[in-house]
């Protein structure tokens, strides 16, 4: 007898439906055998022992049959422990301890403990989405994953904590109410970051620059002495980004789901992520990888902010492998067994000291670095990587009188309203443009010429600045992008001379003496 159960496996941040086919035939000399085929990895091969112990300890009889489990399609590599539950139910179906005719009404995933409890697994959200697309109406999941799967509308999510509950539910002896997620409640807490730009005293120019960066989706490099507030400013950047849409929340949650980072308390990621890896991070930790590839920091920051403090201290190779993801918004990891693609569309904010000792330009402390040391320090960041950073921001030291004063600047809510208005303008502008263009930072040279066209007198101003300040050629397009964003913040249809003048101030590292 053959029993077939629908399940699924994860590939990248997508999922592929997998049919778990269980065949039970008479064994010789009452010696049951248990074989799993279909390109299983070691964790699935070991499932034979987990499943058998779970069935026995849950109070059921292990079938005295020759069991063959096929995971179809057979040419797709399977990994993970999510197939434990369907294998166990299939084995009990061929021995008629579970109604074989009712099994096919439900898809299922879950890892089994030796006592029959069902443990949570990674990748439940993409699995639920893939099974819904296949037409599955009912999905049995571990209780710990119910909230995550419950955000997928149009299918019944059945939470189960023990193998006995699944058996009782399928046999019709134990009714289980489908889980209903309150998506609105998740978004109600979306802006509770615990930090606010209103808490930052001084640094008005830096806050203005970060608001421009948020409005256009521009990458930022901040230069400043130790203690001027570079990290403090960066951590507040997510608080002024536009509120996540449901589509963005689902896409971000899929990344966290396959990485096993979704919590039971907050199963839908509705806050903009903020990731701050240490400068000792490896290539695989930054862009993803491993024997069984998993998302890296650059993907975990998808739709949010990736903050790289002590930027020149990162391994040169680690920084260089980021160039393609910063350009394309995706990361592709290739292995002999295949390739995985993860999204990586985020804002990168990097921070660095102006010199190795950190005190170049400090109003009170003297720099002890030689010119060649400063040049070598800044040279750790390659030109092609610097070319992908639109805004260069010099963060000055703040006078103690400003810190002790009572003046409070714009709050994050006020800044976010301005950013949202500018993003709405860009959304409307790029509605008929190429797919994937969402903000000014993503414009190509051709699109800059179209959407950030300059009047003759404004172009003349920019040409004069290019010559007098000896700005490098790569600065020209970047300045026009930034100026377009500044104009959007001002509600201006055209890019004016005041917008270009401000934008020029954000390209200090492109000057000839800094190249």
C-alpha positions, 0 to 999 in steps of 0.5 A, a space after each residue: 500500500 502507498 500513502 502520499 503526503 504533501 510537504 515542501 523543502 526550502 531553496 533559497 528563500 523560495 520553497 519547492 513542494 515535495 511529495 512524501 510517498 510511503 510504501 509498506 510491503 510485507 517484510 521477511 521473517 518479521 524483520 522490518 526495514 526502513 529506507 529513505 530515497 530521493 536525495 536525502 541529506 544526513 539529517 533526513 537519513 537519521 530521521 529513521 531513528 527519530 521517527 520510529 522512536 517518536 511513534 513508539 513513545 507516542 503509544 503507537 505500534 511501529 508497522 512490521 513492514 518493509 517501509 520505503 519512503 520516496 521524497 519526490 521529485 527525486 532529483 532535488 536535494 532534500 535537507 533538514 528535519 521538516 520531513 519527520 512528521 509526514 514520514 511518521 504519518 505516512 508510516 502509520 497510514 500504511 499500517 491503518 493507524 491513521 485513516 489513509 483516505 484522510 491523510 491526503 487532505 492535509 499537507 504537513 511539516 515538522 521535526 519530531 522529538 523522541 517522545 513524539 513532541 513536534 518541534 519548530 523548523 526553519 523556512 515555514 513562511 516560504 513553505 506555506 506560500 509555495 503550498 498555497 500556490 499549489 492549491 493546498 487548503 490545509 497545512 499542519 505545522 508545529 505550534 511554534 511556527 503557527 504565527 509565521 504560517 498564519 500570515 498566509 491567507 487563504 489556507 487553514 493553518 493547523 497548529 500541533 504540539 504532539 504526534 498524538 494531536 496530528 493523529 487525532 485530528 486526521 482521524 477526526 477524533 480531535 478537532 483543532 481550530 485553524 490559527 488566525 494571525 492578526 497582521 494589523 497587530 504586528 504592524 501596530 508595533 512596527 515603529 516602536 524602535 526605542 530610539 528617536 532622532 529627537 533624542 540627538 542634540 546637535 548634528 543637524 547637518 548630519 541628520 539632514 544628510 541622513 534624511 536625504 539618504 533615507 528619502 532616496 535610498 542612498 548609501 552613506 559613508 560617514 567620516 568623523 572622530 571617535 565619539 562624535 555620534 556616528 553609531 548613534 545616528 546610524 541606529 536611528 536611520 531605520 526610524 525614518 524609513 517609510 513604513 514597511 508594506 505587507 509585501 516587504 514584510 513578507 519578503 523580509 520575513 522569508 529571509 529570516 524564516 530560512 535563517 531560523 531567526 523568526 520568533 514566536 512572539 513576532 512571527 512577521 518582520 514589520 520593522 526595518 531591519 538594522 544589522 551591524 556585523 563586526 569587522 571580523 566577519 567572514 565572506 560567508 557571514 556577510 553575503 551568505 554561504 556554508 555547506 548548506 547555504 544560508 543568508 548572510 548579513 547583507 540579506 538579513 538587512 534586506 529592506 532595512 539598513 546594513 551598518 558597517 562600523 570601522 569600515 576600513 577594518 573589514 577584510 578587503 575581500 569581504 568588502 569587495 564581494 559586496 560590490 555586486 549585491 550593492 549593484 543588483 540587490 541580490 546575492 547568488 551563492 553557487 555550489 556544486 549541488 546548485 545555486 541559491 539566490 537571496 535578496 539584498 536590497 538595503 541601505 548601506 551605512 558605513 562609518 570610519 575615522 578620518 585617519 588611523 588614530 582617529 583625530 585628524 581635524 579634531 578641534 582639541 586633540 592632535 593627529 599623530 598620523 603621517 600623510 602616507 598612513 592616512 592615504 593607506 588607511 583610506 586606500 583600504 576602500 577601493 574606488 569601485 566600492 566607493 563608487 557605490 556610495 552616494 553620500 559622503 558625510 563628514 560628522 563634526 564633533 559637537 560642542 558640550 554646550 549643544 549637548 547640555 542645551 534644551 533644544 530638540 531637533 526634528 523627531 523621527 516621526 516628523 522626518 519620516 513624514 518628509 521621507 515618505 512624501 519624497 518616496 511617494 513622488 518617486 513611486 509615482 515617477 518610476 511607475 512606468 519605468 523598468 521593473 525594480 526601480 523604486 528610488 532615486 539611488 537605483 537610477 542608471 546614467 540613462 535614467 538620471 539624464 531623463 529624470 534629473 535633467 538640469 536647466 542650462 544655468 544649473 548644468 553650468 553651475 555643476 560644470 564649474 564646481 566639477 572643475 574648481 573642486 577637481 571632482 572625479 568623473 564618478 561624482 557627476 552622476 552621483 551629485 545629480 541623483 542626490 540633487 534629484 532627491 533633495 528636490 523631491 524633499 522640497 517638493 520641487 518638480 525640477 532640480 534647481 541650483 540650490 539642490 545641486 549646491 547642497 548635493 556637491 557638499 556630499 561628495 567630499 571624497 571624490 575630490 582630486 586630493 582625496 581620490 
